[in-house]
Amino acid sequence: MSRWITLTIASTLLLAGCSKPAEQEDRFESTQQQMEAAPSARATATDMAPDVNVTAAPGVAFNYRYAFRLPAARIGAVQERHAQACEAMGVSRCRITGMLYRVRSADDVEARLSFKLAPADARAFGKAGVAEVTKAEGMLVESEITGEDVGQRLADGGRTAADLEAEAARLERQQTSRPPRDPARITDAQRLSELRDQLRSLARDRAEGQEALARTPVTFNYGSGRLVPGFEDRSSLLVALDRAGANIVDGLAVMIVLVATLLPWALLLLIGWAAFRVLAPRLRRRGTGDAPAAD
């Protein structure tokens, strides 16, 4: 009986020992697969840009904004390539409406490039711009796409303009039918002037809305060092230490300026005081010696 119990225990331990390597191997393979999948997932998240098809929202005026982080020495070249890509499309499809390039220090550079594109080209142009930054060892740190339902606003403005034009036509007919000296003609003329002002305002709004639908603004913001828009890659402790060191350096610079400014005056006062200490006793003795001679 005891031999049977011993054999049973030994068999159980043997089976447990054989099953552990298999479980560990499966766990290792699962962990390895997760580790291999993680970099590709991060790369996909980094390179992914908003994928909005403007043709799916007719009547909506979109506005695209991108922010890039780049090495300071490469911002100017990437900005130039983006400008060349717009110029290659022709003024009918892309126009440059603004440019900024500012150097704060060797590592802190900020720049901006603004475009107006045909709506069908805006999304592809933005994605191509992101790809150009990635090739230059930069990264997309922020993207924003906003839209305004301009089509609905134009439709509402058109109905309002039609009502105002109908009222203006009625007042003109009414004014024509009134006697020349009728006081009501003055009231009608004032109301007609107000209606025409409102119609001109609606015409300006309609022109602006049509321009917004015909041209889509796209803005590229570039930054390096401490001027990267919306991005901070260092821990808060390192940032605090960096700022503390900068404050110490600034304080020392102020102290040096103060010392350099006040030191000449302090030396002049010190020389004057030393001269007074040396000459004052002699002057007193001379004054004391001259007093008896005067008597």
Legacy VTK file of the C-alpha trace (Angstrom):
# vtk DataFile Version 3.0
C-alpha trace
ASCII
DATASET POLYDATA
POINTS 295 float
0.000 0.000 0.000
2.753 2.441 0.953
4.607 1.574 -2.286
1.460 2.451 -4.281
1.102 5.784 -2.500
4.770 6.548 -3.154
4.402 5.756 -6.859
1.299 7.966 -7.067
3.039 10.943 -5.473
6.066 10.491 -7.714
3.892 10.366 -10.844
2.054 13.515 -9.804
5.274 15.433 -9.233
6.651 14.235 -12.565
3.565 15.395 -14.458
3.623 18.767 -12.678
7.288 19.211 -13.574
6.615 18.413 -17.240
3.644 20.770 -17.500
5.480 23.836 -16.117
7.926 24.224 -19.024
5.047 24.066 -21.506
3.084 26.697 -19.581
6.175 28.902 -19.285
6.882 28.512 -22.975
3.319 29.503 -23.858
3.519 32.482 -21.511
6.875 33.503 -22.995
5.536 33.293 -26.547
2.489 35.376 -25.605
4.652 38.025 -23.917
7.027 38.096 -26.887
4.132 38.598 -29.293
2.827 41.504 -27.204
6.279 43.098 -27.101
6.656 42.767 -30.866
3.211 44.252 -31.446
3.756 47.221 -29.083
6.267 49.177 -31.251
4.094 48.881 -34.332
1.098 50.064 -32.348
3.031 53.076 -31.084
4.269 53.855 -34.581
0.725 53.651 -35.923
-0.536 55.972 -33.193
2.274 58.441 -33.866
1.893 58.525 -37.634
-1.893 58.527 -37.683
-3.465 61.783 -38.814
-7.170 62.646 -38.797
-8.790 60.920 -41.747
-11.775 63.098 -42.552
-13.165 63.108 -46.081
-14.363 66.630 -46.842
-16.585 65.408 -49.663
-18.660 63.565 -47.044
-19.816 66.867 -45.538
-20.995 69.196 -48.300
-21.576 72.768 -47.218
-19.108 72.513 -44.326
-16.035 74.779 -44.361
-13.101 72.967 -42.772
-9.988 74.396 -41.133
-6.887 72.176 -40.767
-4.149 72.850 -38.202
-1.006 70.760 -37.672
1.839 71.148 -35.166
5.210 69.489 -35.742
8.281 68.850 -33.610
11.554 68.958 -35.555
15.282 69.415 -34.967
16.032 73.135 -35.049
18.430 72.823 -37.986
15.784 71.145 -40.195
12.775 73.392 -39.666
13.729 75.832 -42.431
14.301 73.076 -44.999
11.020 71.304 -44.207
9.144 74.587 -44.308
10.666 75.318 -47.721
9.652 71.873 -49.056
6.084 72.415 -47.869
6.025 75.774 -49.650
7.393 74.203 -52.831
4.721 71.493 -52.713
2.041 74.181 -52.594
3.592 76.156 -55.434
3.798 73.007 -57.558
0.025 72.600 -57.307
-0.637 75.986 -58.900
-2.453 79.026 -57.549
-5.831 77.602 -58.546
-5.407 74.759 -56.051
-3.019 76.120 -53.392
-1.899 79.542 -52.237
0.519 80.549 -49.473
-1.156 83.158 -47.271
1.386 83.592 -44.463
4.856 82.611 -43.263
6.813 82.956 -40.014
10.339 81.864 -39.050
11.754 82.959 -35.700
14.967 81.879 -33.939
15.011 82.390 -30.168
18.234 80.444 -29.545
20.318 77.704 -31.145
17.813 75.052 -29.994
14.601 77.078 -29.826
13.102 77.793 -33.248
9.474 78.351 -34.171
7.902 78.708 -37.608
4.509 78.789 -39.278
3.196 78.378 -42.804
-0.406 79.124 -43.797
-2.146 77.947 -46.965
-5.506 78.144 -48.690
-6.304 75.037 -50.733
-9.097 73.646 -52.812
-11.292 71.630 -50.395
-10.669 68.352 -52.219
-6.878 68.772 -51.837
-6.671 69.882 -48.202
-6.704 66.484 -46.495
-4.164 64.909 -48.870
-1.917 67.964 -48.577
-1.956 67.684 -44.788
-1.079 63.986 -44.847
1.749 64.647 -47.317
3.028 67.391 -45.038
3.084 64.981 -42.089
4.998 62.443 -44.173
7.585 65.092 -45.119
8.126 65.921 -41.450
8.520 62.230 -40.576
11.207 61.842 -43.246
13.115 64.714 -41.635
13.121 62.855 -38.277
10.292 64.975 -36.922
6.914 64.043 -35.544
3.328 65.227 -35.509
2.495 66.456 -32.000
-0.938 67.982 -32.578
-3.599 68.087 -35.268
-6.977 69.763 -35.280
-9.751 69.873 -37.846
-12.671 72.203 -37.266
-15.703 72.785 -39.441
-18.496 75.299 -39.804
-21.825 74.623 -41.472
-21.525 77.481 -43.928
-24.039 75.964 -46.321
-26.847 76.230 -43.795
-25.837 79.784 -42.965
-25.904 80.714 -46.654
-29.324 79.134 -47.068
-30.699 81.044 -44.065
-29.114 84.259 -45.327
-30.626 83.706 -48.754
-34.110 83.380 -47.294
-33.607 86.478 -45.163
-32.340 88.438 -48.156
-35.363 87.394 -50.194
-37.712 88.640 -47.468
-35.833 91.935 -47.181
-35.858 92.460 -50.945
-39.598 91.800 -51.047
-40.194 94.349 -48.289
-37.940 96.892 -50.017
-39.833 96.442 -53.289
-43.155 96.948 -51.470
-41.910 100.155 -49.834
-40.630 101.484 -53.144
-44.028 100.913 -54.762
-45.743 102.441 -51.745
-43.461 105.457 -51.814
-44.113 105.989 -55.506
-47.862 106.005 -54.949
-47.740 108.571 -52.115
-48.120 112.324 -52.756
-44.818 114.248 -52.978
-45.414 116.086 -49.677
-46.753 113.117 -47.744
-44.816 112.828 -44.400
-44.982 109.040 -44.697
-42.530 109.204 -47.587
-39.789 110.201 -45.087
-40.575 107.173 -42.917
-40.526 104.897 -45.977
-37.174 106.337 -47.095
-35.619 105.699 -43.675
-36.890 102.117 -43.665
-35.596 101.585 -47.207
-32.139 102.808 -46.122
-32.111 100.304 -43.237
-33.172 97.468 -45.553
-30.434 98.281 -48.053
-27.812 98.280 -45.237
-29.011 94.853 -44.118
-28.915 93.541 -47.680
-25.337 94.782 -48.129
-24.322 93.066 -44.888
-25.935 89.824 -46.035
-24.135 90.116 -49.376
-20.789 90.422 -47.581
-21.597 87.398 -45.415
-22.576 85.434 -48.518
-19.317 86.322 -50.255
-17.283 85.314 -47.187
-19.192 82.037 -46.900
-18.654 81.218 -50.557
-14.937 81.966 -50.162
-14.783 79.693 -47.094
-16.357 76.863 -49.075
-14.093 77.457 -52.074
-10.818 77.687 -50.078
-9.831 75.537 -47.089
-7.269 77.025 -44.660
-4.382 74.722 -43.697
-1.793 75.832 -41.124
1.525 74.142 -40.328
3.194 75.096 -37.036
6.795 74.024 -36.462
8.795 74.067 -33.249
11.969 72.817 -31.601
13.379 72.885 -28.087
11.106 74.752 -25.716
8.986 76.149 -28.563
7.320 72.888 -29.635
3.560 73.633 -29.630
1.591 71.394 -27.282
4.441 68.989 -26.485
6.661 68.350 -23.464
9.017 65.369 -23.629
10.837 65.852 -20.315
9.675 65.132 -16.804
8.348 67.962 -14.666
11.289 67.573 -12.258
13.841 68.113 -15.037
11.872 71.076 -16.337
11.756 72.564 -12.819
15.506 72.071 -12.367
16.175 73.611 -15.762
14.046 76.635 -14.932
15.693 76.963 -11.510
19.135 76.926 -13.141
18.005 79.521 -15.668
16.702 81.725 -12.849
20.038 81.429 -11.006
21.949 82.396 -14.147
19.621 85.333 -14.732
20.060 86.446 -11.119
23.846 86.298 -11.417
23.681 88.310 -14.618
21.646 91.008 -12.868
24.108 91.071 -9.974
27.052 91.447 -12.365
25.342 94.360 -14.084
24.628 96.031 -10.741
28.194 95.541 -9.524
29.641 96.854 -12.786
27.366 99.884 -12.565
27.870 100.734 -8.882
31.510 99.693 -8.394
33.099 102.835 -9.915
30.965 105.078 -7.694
31.746 102.956 -4.647
35.471 103.171 -5.376
35.213 106.923 -5.853
33.450 107.299 -2.497
36.021 105.050 -0.832
38.913 107.123 -2.222
37.223 110.322 -1.091
36.663 108.941 2.406
40.307 107.737 2.649
41.562 111.146 1.471
39.393 112.837 4.073
40.794 110.589 6.823
44.342 111.463 5.802
43.901 115.194 5.245
41.485 116.043 8.057
44.044 115.754 10.946
46.593 117.872 9.046
44.030 120.522 8.393
43.049 120.557 12.068
46.690 120.830 13.220
47.345 123.600 10.743
44.312 125.453 11.984
45.426 125.006 15.603
48.960 126.209 14.823
47.779 129.325 13.025
45.542 130.470 15.899
48.333 131.645 18.364
50.207 133.377 15.582
47.129 135.406 14.881
46.945 136.553 18.530
LINES 1 296
295 0 1 2 3 4 5 6 7 8 9 10 11 12 13 14 15 16 17 18 19 20 21 22 23 24 25 26 27 28 29 30 31 32 33 34 35 36 37 38 39 40 41 42 43 44 45 46 47 48 49 50 51 52 53 54 55 56 57 58 59 60 61 62 63 64 65 66 67 68 69 70 71 72 73 74 75 76 77 78 79 80 81 82 83 84 85 86 87 88 89 90 91 92 93 94 95 96 97 98 99 100 101 102 103 104 105 106 107 108 109 110 111 112 113 114 115 116 117 118 119 120 121 122 123 124 125 126 127 128 129 130 131 132 133 134 135 136 137 138 139 140 141 142 143 144 145 146 147 148 149 150 151 152 153 154 155 156 157 158 159 160 161 162 163 164 165 166 167 168 169 170 171 172 173 174 175 176 177 178 179 180 181 182 183 184 185 186 187 188 189 190 191 192 193 194 195 196 197 198 199 200 201 202 203 204 205 206 207 208 209 210 211 212 213 214 215 216 217 218 219 220 221 222 223 224 225 226 227 228 229 230 231 232 233 234 235 236 237 238 239 240 241 242 243 244 245 246 247 248 249 250 251 252 253 254 255 256 257 258 259 260 261 262 263 264 265 266 267 268 269 270 271 272 273 274 275 276 277 278 279 280 281 282 283 284 285 286 287 288 289 290 291 292 293 294
